[in-house]
Amino acid sequence: MVRSQPAAIQRLARYLVLTAAALLMVLAYRRILHVNQTTVALSFLALVQLAAFGWGLEYSIYLSVFCTLLYNFFFLPPIGRFTIADPQNWIALLVFLAAAVFISRISESERRQTTISEIRRREMELLYDFSQQLLMDEQVHEVAHHAPQLIASIFAFPCVALYLAENDRVQFSSPGNEFVSIDRLRAVAQAPDAPRFPLQNARIVPLKIGLRANGAVAMIEADYSDGLYDAIGGLLAVALERAAALDRFARMEAAREGERLRSAVLDSITHELRTPLTAIRAAATSLLSQPALVESQRRELLSIVEEESFRLNRLLGHALEMARLESPGIQLSLRPLQMQDVIERALEESRAMLRGRKVSVDLPSDLPPVPMDGELLGRVFHHLLENAARYSPAGSPVRISARLQQNRLLVSVQDEGQGIDEAEQPLIFGRFFRGCRQPRQMQGTGMGLAIAKAIINAHKGGIDVISRPNQGSTFVFWVPARSGKE
């Protein structure tokens, strides 16, 4: 009763306004303007139309009857009485009343259509906003997690529940307001076309794609049209199907990429392993089939076996190292180390391949210890030094330098080789990549720089190259100068 008082007062006020407007029109036409009966009738009709368009049929019907009485009393003879002397005026009075009622109904219909159109426009705006925000999630679990809160927020629903048949769970926008049971939602999802018992103050819509449903959404009803609830369910079903399709496509791409990578690995390893195995087999066959070989020939064949065995071991070691570094469970043994010690150890291990080269090391005297895995970082230096020795002229110098910059330790390894084409620079850290300028007979696995990058990434650092053709290459990598725990 308390809630109806403002509405009742508003209705009474509107009736009083319409009554006052009609009386003022009578006063103006009787005392001031002195117009004819036709003008009065048209003026009353205009006032009735305004009432119908502004406030509805109820007020316009009241005004039609009231204006008919005023028209009879003040403007049809005998004036001042509710009687009509001329029979023709009865026709005029009835036509006026009929026209007023007809105009009222037309205006009310137009007003209702305008209101419905405005409601539909607003609902379309909300649905568009909902569809745009749904597209931001590309995984099924993200859509399922965000959709209930998104629907409740955009459409101002008190609570929304989303049920997915895939995991047989319900996600509520307000966890404390579980207004519908999972059994009811499951029944709707399993039989989307079956007749359903209505839920008090709530609407359940199946998430249908074609003839099947992958879930159901329940919404506490608000002041919306029936089609809006079905549209929400349809958009949500499409979003879930889209996310599932993207997930399937990503898995297919991953499987295709994995298959391509396996083929590349097998092809590369087969190609790289065939050469040392062929050389070892040929040397062993010669030693077994020709026991009368002179000592120098035997030593040469044994040297071939030793060198190719070492090469074969290195190839297998690179493959195993790459597999270990790419495993998700790799553990770094981080401890503060001096970069000088790591570089000296790497140079000692690479002494054979750097024979005949001058290697200069430029390090600041106050370079502090940096948390790193010394063994793995030594492998980075080994691969970079091997790359410099392999692709620069014999006897050319190699320069190593380091410096601190913005809490990062930057280390560079520079050679004077043939350089790297600009188009190939983004590719050189990929596995099995061999530049087009490299000689075909050049030995190597094409995994050294990929291994170096994997080690640096494990240290949460980065690596890059600066190079121009025929002007050498400078590989620069950096690692954090402080551990993440500090």
Secondary structure, DSSP 8 states (H G I E B T S, - for coil): -TTHHHHHHHHHHHHHHHHHHHHHHHHHIIIII---HHHHHHHHHHHHHHHHHHH-HHHHHHHHHHHHHHHHHHHSSSTTSS--SSHHHHHHHHHHHHHHHHHHHHHHHHHHHHHHHHHHHHHHHHHHHHHHHHTT--SHHHHHHHHHHHHHHHHT-S-EEEEETTTTEEEESSTT---S-HHHHHHHHH-TTS----BTTEEEEEEEETTEEEEEEEEE--S--HHHHHHHHHHHHHHHHHHHHHHHHHHHHHHHHHHHHHHHHHHHHHHHHHHHHHHHHHHHHHHHH-TT--HHHHHHHHHHHHHHHHHHHHHHHHHHHHHHHTSTT-----EEE-HHHHHHHHHHHTTTTTTT--EEEE--TT---EEE-HHHHHHHHHHHHHHHHHSS-TT--EEEEEEEETTEEEEEEE--SS---TTTGGGTTSTT---TTS-TT----S-HHHHHHHHHHHTT-EEEEEE-TTS-EEEEEEEESS-TT-
